[in-house]
Amino acid sequence: MRKYVTLCACGLAVAMLAAGCGTKTEESAETTVESTDETGETSSQVEINGEVELGQYKGIEVEKIDTAVTDEELQQAIDSELQANPDYTEVDRPAQEGDVVNIDYVGMLDGEAFDGGTAQGQDLTLGSGTYIDGFEEGLIGAVKGQELSLELTFPDPYYNNPDLAGKDVVFDVTVNRVEETAAAELNDAFVQRVSDFETVDEWKADLKAQMEEEKTQNADLQIENTVLGMALEGCTFSGIEDSVDQVYNQGKTQMDNMLSMQGMTLEDYLSAVGMTEEDYESYLKENAENNVKMELMLRKIAEVENLEINDEAKQTVAELNGMENFDALAEAAGQEEAERFARNWTAIDFVKSNAVYK
């Protein structure tokens, strides 16, 4: 079930469209908003209070970003596609590192098949490190039709399935075929194998168009973050301390719930991302403050400029939330919250549209 979270630990303004702090339009900028935890249940409410004096948000100067795709960039993308889609040829010899083996397997724990440990017709590149230690190594030297039993131990911790962490298991494996790979050649046959196009020229044109679209989207996001960041720096805020603390606590609770669902402790997470607990606390606090400030600024801009929420804004925020249309978003998130998303998007678009591009 899709969950709509009204408060989050993220600093990007665009995230406010789907996971920001809510405010109403009274002068006090105070509201009570509900958020849902990772179980989908309504959790504690958070009141957002504060005042904002706007600085410059129109006419902010920003550099244009070149979104043209160069011949060199296109060739690099082509080379990556060729490398990612090599030619495969079945061979009648023992499997070597770098070969692809097609296998069936059943994982057994204490003599019983365990959940998630069975597959048929699975392609595995030996040496890829995809499976637990010992699995791929145990298939080196195997030949087509061979049946093997691999006695292995799951790592500890094992986040994919904590119940298997540190457990001794046996994988019964059947090798269906062994294939060696060779560098692919760019020709019509390759294009037809990896796409719906017939010719190299058609495929290259589509690849370039996709790259241009991606560069355009990235440039738009970069410009958005720049102009909103500059607008935010020019604002003066007061009376937001309590709200920041509440948003911080809410974000921390949500993060704890998420880690718990994944079978991880905070210590495990911090170790995985290379962050100290002090850095983590500072990160959550900073993002809570940014969320509160950004929400207040966007609301104030919409109010001062008398911005109207049009159909484009509604459809855009619906799609950003993975919904087909605004009515579906309103039904899932609530009418008031959906309108807030659309209002924020409208304010963001206003600031971007009134920037001066050099």
C-alpha positions, 0 to 999 in steps of 0.5 A: 500500500502506498503511504503518504508521509507529510513529514520527512528527513529530506532537504530537497525542496521538490520533496516537499511536494510529496513529503513536506511539512504542512501549513495552512494559510492563517497569518500564524502559519500554524497547522496540525498535520498527520503523518503515517509511519512505515506500517501505514498507521497514523502516527503523532501529529506535528504542529508547524508554527512560524513566520517568514519575511521573504527576501528576493525570490523573483529575478534570481540570476542563474546560469544556463546549463548546456544540455546538448549531448556531444558525440563523445558522450553518445559514444561512451553510452554506446560502448556501455551498452555494448559492454552490458550486452555481450554476445553469448555462445554455449560451450562444451567445457568446464565453466570458468570465471567470467562464464555465464551458467544457467542453473536450477537450485534449491536451498536447504536449511536443516533438510528443508527448503527455505523461502527465497532459496529456490530458482529455475533457469537462473543465469549467473555470471561466475565472478560477479559476486551476486550470490553468497560467498562460495556459491559461484566459486563452487560452480567453477569447473562444472559442466552441462548436466552436472548436479552439485551440492554446495555446503555454504554459510550465510553471512552475518549480518544478512539484511536480505533475510535476517533469519538466515544470518550465520546459518549453514545451508546446502544448495542443490544445483543443476547446471543446465548450460555453460556460455562464454561471453564475447564483446558485442559488435554494433550492428543491426543484429545487436540492435534488434537483440537489445531493443525494439528498433531495426537499425543502428541509426534508429537505435542511436537516435533514440539513445541520444534523445533519451540522453538529452531528456535526462540531461534536461531533467538534471539541469532543471533540477539543478536550477530548481535547487539553486534558485530555491536555495538562494530564495531561502537564504534571503528569507528571515524566519522566526518562531520555528524552533518548536516546529523544527524539533517536532519535525526532527523527532518525527523524522527520527522515528520514521527512520527508526521504523524503517530500519526496524522493518529491514532488520537493521539497527541504527548502528548497522546503518551508520556503519554501512553509510560511513556516518557517525551518530553525531553526523546523523543527528546533525543531518536530521536536524538540518533537514528538519529545519530546511523542511520547515523553512521551505514549507513556510517560504513556498506558502508565503510566496503562493499567498503574496502572489495570489497563485492559482492552482491550475490543472497542470499543477494538479496533474504534475503532483499526481504523477510525482506521487505515482498517481494517475490523476489528482482525484486519486491523489486526493483520495489517497492523501486527503484533499487538503494535503493534495492541494498543498502539494499542488500549491508548493509545486506552483510556488516552485514553478513561479520562482523558476519561471521568474529567474533570470537565466544568464 
